Amino acid sequence: MNEKKLLLYLGSGAGLVLAGLGYLIWSEYGAIGEAREATLQLRQNIDASRKLLTATTQLEKDVIVLRETEQAIKGILPDDKDLYNLHRELQAFCEASEVRITSIKKKDQASGPKKKDAEAFEKVTYELTLEGDAFQILAFLDRVEGHQRFMRIPTIHWSASTEKVIAESGRAAHKVKLEVETFVYKPQGGPDPVKIEGYARKRELLLGEIAKHRDAVSVEHYAYRGQRGRRDPWVDPRVPVQGLDPNQKPIQEQTLIVDGLVEGMGDLKKLWEQFRKPDLNVVEQMQLRADFETKLTELEDDSRKVAASGTVVFPPAQNRLQREVLEPLASLHNDYNIIIGNKGPTAENLRQILARMQGEIDGGQPKSALEIYMTVESSLPIVQSDPVRRAIADSLKRTAQEARILMDFQQVDLRIGGIAIQEGVPPVILINGRALSEGDAISNELVIRGIRPGELELIFRGVVLVRRF
């Protein structure tokens, strides 16, 4: 009985032990499953975190590039405040290109359906009406195209100048109506920008990418090279023949001559503006003054020759020569004389004038030599205190007197009929129907000094002159 109880107790205990072990094993299996699920979730979290870290790095790069590109966008698109500057700049473009502006106004944008979401770019359009020749208009368009801000011209209407206007003014005055369109950059409000740690260092690493994006939004500029001898395509190219001397230069050549003088006048004005700058040192001022005087003398000489030679006879070219060269040249010379005050012309400038006068006299053009002298005559008393310039001024006065004498001599009527030269016999020449020899007087002021084959040497008002025949 005791053994049966013992066995019973042992069996019951073993069963309990086995049940406990089974429970423990079952519990461990459950824990292992949960651990596996936790491990899987952890791995998924790690993968997601890795993706987030990778995406965040790329996002930081994108944000940095976008922020830096936004600065470039602000540079090429005006804000509301800069629109006033843009209006003034358009007017300055007209002045610089010599286009006459008759109207400029901001165009009211057509009202359309309102958009739910505001846009970052708002279109602004200006309407302009201009007058000028083809190349002035093209110069204006070039300034619009090459401006640092983004602008475009969506519409343009061109009306060619009339022949009457061209004949009266010497310049075509085409009427052009156009629209200049730009955009105002208005970034929309949002959350405050997130601070990026190490922004400056990361920005340095992205300079190449930033430059690439900036270039993509920048305005590319091409240099406009002007007329370069081309004709205005909106002006009738046919040459009018009525009233023109067939021996005169073609109108195209006359126009090119005037174009060259007008271009020289433009260069002289630029040099004048540089000379007028208040921040020049003494050396720069002296150099610019010498350059200005040289170019002034050259342009006065060239324009005077053209005006006196009768080369330019086409009325539009004549009008333009007078209006755009001769008149502004005289005004500029006068302004220069006022500014230099009691300083007078430089010695180098006086030497240049003297050389030009002598060249005109040698070329048989005393009138031109005298006209050159008259440009500096009023300033000669100022240089008397300077021995060097006084000596040159005296030479100028003597040369001018020679020019006057030569001009008067050219008016003397000398009709040479023949000459007789025989060895041992005084030579005889037939002048105005009279047989005269060396020493004879043709008039009270004109005496024969020498007679040689093909050449007659005369004394006129104390000056020895030679007349070749």
Buried (B, 14 or more C-beta within 10 A) or exposed (E): EEEEEEEEEEEEEEEEEEEEEEEEEEEEEEEEEEEEEEEEEEEEEEEEEEEEEEEEEEEBBEBBBEBBBBEBBEBBBBEEEBBEEBBEBBEEBBEEBBBEBEEBEEEEEEEEEEEEEEEEBBEBBBBBBBBBBBBBBBBBBBBBBBBEBBBEEEEEEEEBBEEEBBEEBBBBBBBBBBBBBBBBBBEEEEEEEEEBEEEEEBBEEBEEBBBEBBEEBBBEEEEBEEBEEEEBEBBEEEEEEEEEEEEBBEBEBBBBBBBBBBEBBEEBEEBBEBBEEEEBEEEEEEEBBBBBBBBBBBBBBBBBBBBEEEBBBBBBBBBBBBBBBBEBBEEBBEEBBEEBEEEBBBBBBBBBBBEBBBBBBEEEBBBBBBBBBEBBBEBBEBBEEBEEBBEBBEBBEEBBBBBBBBBEBEEBEBEEEEBEEEEEEEBBBBBEEEEBEBEBEBEEBBBBBBBEEEEBBBBBEEEEBEBEE
